[in-house]
Amino acid sequence: MLTATPMRYLRIIRTFWRNSLIREMTFRWHFIINAAAELGWIVLMLIFIDVIYANTGDVRGWTQAQYLFLTGTHLLITSIFEAFFWGNCWRVSELVRTGNLDFVLVRPANAQFLLSFERLDYSSFANVPAALGICGYALVSGGRSVTLQQGLVFVVLIFAGVMILYALLFTFAVTSVWLIRQTGIEGLWFYTVSLARYPAEIYRRFLGGALFFVLVFVVPVLLVSNLPANVVMRTFEPGMVAHVLAAGLLLLAASTVVMRLALRWYRSASS
């Protein structure tokens, strides 16, 4: 059996993404409508923020410019995640239920890699320029400038945020090996995104701070968007940056462990 070298993995990714582009262009109106719908949702979100700040000067210490930057950061992270990983995580349950996971496992490459990168959602990239535009406007309106250090840390935290979301959603998706039909992944994604969209401080008093502690120090969902926005627009906390990076690596390792454990339990369609 052929072994998968780094160059072979790169060729596999290139083939996957070329096929995804062909699939998108085959249904061009679907691509255009999806992109337009995403942009329409962004407009509604900005209107919502404007309504909030028409009635208050700040939200738990976040000014409108800071909140806009948080919104742009969150949109950037979720857009990258949705483009690369959301569709692939969502398909895991279907592959298990139909037995098509067998065709993934017989290929001479890492199963988690194949499951994670098979499809690329190009329409989600339509949000990236919008996200960067929101961040840029927030910087100008807030009178902030970005240092090289802040910019580098911001980029690293963007990728760390994507890694955390991927690890959480992929781990949840893999549980379909035991549950067969895992229909809760969309709900988990929706609530995860909803929690991370707002300033973390609004959760500090809820349930005596227990929810805040869990979502910051145990499963750092709140920090996915909040921390990179804080680095640029508010305060730079090196300890929290290290915490997010370590948490991302640990969750990624955990997703691999769960994947391997699930494959030991998996019974192919032919068995």
Secondary structure, 3 states (H helix, E strand, C coil): CCCCCHHHHHHHHHHHHHHHHHHHHHCHHHHHHHHHHHHHHHHHHHHHHHHHHCCCCCECCECHHHHHHHHHHHHHHHHHHHHHHHHHHHHHHHHHHHCCHHHHHCCCCCHHHHHHHCCCCHHHHHHHHHHHHHHHHHHHHCCCCCCHHHHHHHHHHHHHHHHHHHHHHHHHHHCHHHHCCCCCHHHHHHHHHHHHCCCHHHHCCHHHHHHHHHHHHHCCCCHHHHHHHHHHHCCCCHHHHHHHHHHHHHHHHHHHHHHHHHHHHCCCCCC
